[in-house]
Amino acid sequence: MAENDSKTRPFWDDNLSLKEEEVLSGLGLARGSLLFLGRYSLKEVMAVLAKKSFFREAKKRNLWPIKYHLDSSEYPVQRLVIYWQEESPEKLIVDLKIKEGDIQFAGPRKHGYKLSPQHCLFFEWLTLQNPRLSFDEKHPPLPGQVRPGLSLSKKILDIFLYLSKLIQLDGLVAFPAYFHNALLFSRYLYFIDPIKEGEIKAIRKQFSHLSFRQLAWAVYLGCLNNEEGKVYDWQAEEQVYPISEELKEYFDSKLYKEITRYVEKTSKYRLNWELFKIKSQEKGILY
């Protein structure tokens, strides 16, 4: 599709086949209803999910048929929820809070780097789970998990990266509520503050002998200490996927890389293993 056709043609392939009776009817829009991101109908959103194979992956997991719900009552923040079979908490598959807007990042300015305001897509909340599965002793949950995940975070990222490039945004911004979210996102996103980026890299490197799940719980349970003996307290900050050339140049800058490397090399952490074992047992988490 030619670039100059993007405003007049739908943003899915002409050959895309989406049978609405397969998906089930949408549950409708909540009060204050608006188009998704102020641009697209629910039918168009579902078409993009189909184009990017989300429905195919749902069917592989026997999560079919689906229902979906868009709540725009707090616009520009919107909540898109996808359920398996029926609208109930037990059947939740995707719970996404998202908004589009401008941001002046504080991180670069703190280090003397001039970065203009960026127009981004913000993930304020994202839950991906499989309601057909449950945890057991061999497969305990990560902090905050109610059900096992879908293993579709990369696909969801690809979907919204596709949309962001389509509407010419500067980047995707996530606010990882948990330390393990930040580790997962770090495969694709960078913390806007190079100190935070170096901190995450240092922890993962120093505790590479721990499993992902062990490290996640160690941080959540307050069993990780810094060099001064203080408990490492996870604080969410902006993690960004750069799309604009300005953001790409920032993350590729000498300043960002040097600060990140310095923090990664000099930060030291210690795991209070005895405390971790006690708190893990209290939580019923076996390792």
Beta strands, then each sheet from edge to edge (+ up, - down):
strand 1: 66-74
strand 2: 77-84
strand 3: 92-103
strand 4: 118-128
strand 5: 171-174
strand 6: 190-191
strand 7: 224-226
strand 8: 239-242
strand 9: 269-271
sheet 1: 1+ 2- 3+ 4- 5- 8+ 6-
sheet 2: 7+ 9-
end
